[in-house]
Amino acid sequence: MSETQRRYQQHSVARKREVVEASMRPGASVAALARDYGINANQVWAWRKLYSEGRLDTAASVSAVVAVDVVAMPDPEPVAPAASGSLEITIGPSRLCVTGSVDPLLLRTAIAALRA
């Protein structure tokens, strides 16, 4: 490896948590702590962000493979339209009479227009 190439360090979740928790002690200096651990201070700040988001949990860092069975679902049964009837709504001097089945969005729009 040439001197211009840089080797990246791999840190365990436990090590990251150790550094982060040490950086959160009262009076701790992130710069001094990073120097003591031989890492960049920006890396400590990045780990602190992960820690605050709960992404440095040892349980969360373990990935798992779960078996899944894919099954065909039957088509849903069609929904019968609502029974027809009649409705009369009076708002102030206006009156709205509805007969039969009505689209709920259309009815909501008509009521809003009456209130305006």
C-alpha positions in Angstrom: 0.0 0.0 0.0 1.5 3.4 -1.0 1.7 6.2 1.5 -1.0 8.2 -0.3 -3.6 5.4 0.1 -5.5 5.4 3.3 -6.7 2.3 5.1 -10.1 2.6 6.7 -10.6 1.3 10.3 -13.5 -1.0 11.1 -15.0 -0.3 14.5 -17.4 -2.6 16.3 -20.7 -1.2 17.5 -19.6 -1.8 21.1 -16.5 0.4 20.4 -18.6 3.1 18.8 -20.9 3.1 21.8 -17.9 3.3 24.2 -16.5 6.4 22.4 -19.9 8.1 22.2 -20.8 7.5 25.8 -17.4 8.8 26.8 -17.9 11.9 24.7 -21.2 12.6 26.5 -19.7 12.7 30.0 -19.8 16.2 31.6 -16.7 18.2 30.6 -15.6 15.8 27.9 -13.9 17.3 24.8 -14.8 15.5 21.6 -11.5 16.6 20.0 -9.4 15.3 22.9 -11.4 12.1 23.1 -11.0 11.5 19.4 -7.2 12.0 19.7 -7.1 9.6 22.6 -8.9 6.9 20.6 -7.0 7.6 17.4 -10.0 8.6 15.4 -11.2 11.8 13.7 -13.5 14.1 15.8 -15.9 14.3 12.8 -16.3 10.5 13.2 -17.3 10.9 16.8 -19.9 13.5 15.9 -21.3 11.1 13.2 -21.5 8.3 15.8 -23.2 10.6 18.3 -25.9 11.3 15.7 -26.4 7.6 15.1 -26.5 7.0 18.8 -29.2 9.7 19.3 -31.2 8.1 16.6 -31.0 4.7 18.3 -29.0 3.3 15.4 -26.0 2.1 17.6 -28.0 -0.5 19.5 -26.2 -3.8 19.6 -29.5 -5.6 19.0 -30.4 -3.4 16.0 -27.0 -3.9 14.4 -27.5 -7.6 14.0 -29.2 -8.4 10.7 -31.4 -11.4 10.4 -32.9 -13.4 7.6 -36.5 -14.4 8.0 -38.3 -17.0 5.9 -41.4 -15.8 4.2 -44.1 -17.7 2.4 -45.8 -16.0 -0.5 -49.3 -17.1 -1.1 -51.9 -16.0 -3.7 -54.8 -14.0 -2.2 -58.3 -14.5 -3.6 -59.8 -11.5 -5.3 -61.9 -9.4 -2.9 -65.6 -9.7 -3.2 -67.3 -6.7 -4.8 -69.0 -4.4 -2.4 -72.6 -3.9 -2.9 -73.7 -0.3 -3.4 -75.4 1.4 -0.5 -79.2 1.0 -0.3 -81.0 3.9 -1.9 -83.0 6.3 0.2 -83.5 10.0 0.6 -81.8 12.7 2.7 -82.8 16.3 3.3 -80.3 18.7 4.7 -81.2 22.3 5.7 -78.4 24.8 6.4 -79.6 28.3 7.0 -81.9 29.4 4.2 -80.6 26.6 1.9 -82.0 23.1 1.5 -80.4 20.1 -0.1 -82.5 17.0 -1.0 -80.7 13.8 -2.0 -82.4 10.7 -3.4 -80.7 7.3 -4.1 -77.1 6.5 -3.6 -74.7 9.4 -3.6 -70.9 9.7 -3.9 -69.7 10.8 -0.4 -67.2 13.2 -2.0 -69.9 14.8 -4.0 -72.2 15.1 -1.0 -69.3 16.7 1.1 -68.7 19.2 -1.7 -72.4 20.1 -1.9 -72.6 20.6 1.9 -69.5 22.8 1.8 -71.0 24.9 -1.0 -74.2 25.4 1.1 -72.2 26.6 4.1 -70.3 29.1 2.1 
